[in-house]
Amino acid sequence: MRVLVQEVLSASVTIDGVVHSSIGRGFLLFVGFKEGDDEATLAKMADKVSKLRIFPDENGKTNRSIHDVGGEILSVSQFTLYASAKEGNRPSFVAAMRPERSQPLFAIWNSLLSERIRSVKTGVFGADMKVALVNDGPFTILLDSEELFS
């Protein structure tokens, strides 16, 4: 599982010209799954995201979590996090989990996040989404379950 975490001042998802979800200060999460990901992996990643301390404290040090700042989350499915451009110039997505298997995991992921964070909003799995964001910094971190939990 990979989660690209972006600290944002605001973010939104628009579908067919209509804003579906929007947040203020918090995290925009792009979430991708690979074969072998399971609910235990999702729970560990949800814990990591909820405890991640990347917001600045009164001294400007990254010491505060999303809880500390009353932040929100916008979670967006993103199979392209498993793109590989190793061979040629056209990315391959064979490492990404198939949609029929990853869609239920995305629902579980968002449920697990909601147990840990007060405000979790989502995009729509498989939809043609237009994602807008105002980065804060920018501060962007890629969390990879293989790196974190192997």
Phi, psi and omega in degrees: 000138175235140176228120174267116184258123175240124174285125184231153169276331175196157177202154179208159174238126177245134178232126181053040176080003182242131177292119180272315181214148174209151178225163170267222182300136178161217181242133163263122181248125169259126192236127178230148182239153175232164178304139181100342177294141181217181185297328178296318177297315180300318180296317178297318180292322177296320176299315181299313180298316184291336182257356183299126183255090179235001176273143182287145173271191182296343178258006179082005179272146180283088186233356188248142178268176178297329176295317183298330182256003181064035185281166179246166177234138168242115185254125185232128177291141186206085182296339183291353174296342177256024176290145174232128176247026183299318181246119178079192184249355178259120183298146174254144181241022185296337180282342181285143178293143179298146184304320183295338177265327184278334180300313177297325178295323178298320177296316178297315179307310182293326175294317178297319177298318181296334176287340186250337187229138189294325184229108178237122176241162186224164165276192178245121183305127176080355181282159173277094186260141170254116184255126178243143179208153170243104179296150174250093179132292354285151177235109184229131181228135174261119175259126180237121184300327179295321178289318187283325192237015179269000000 
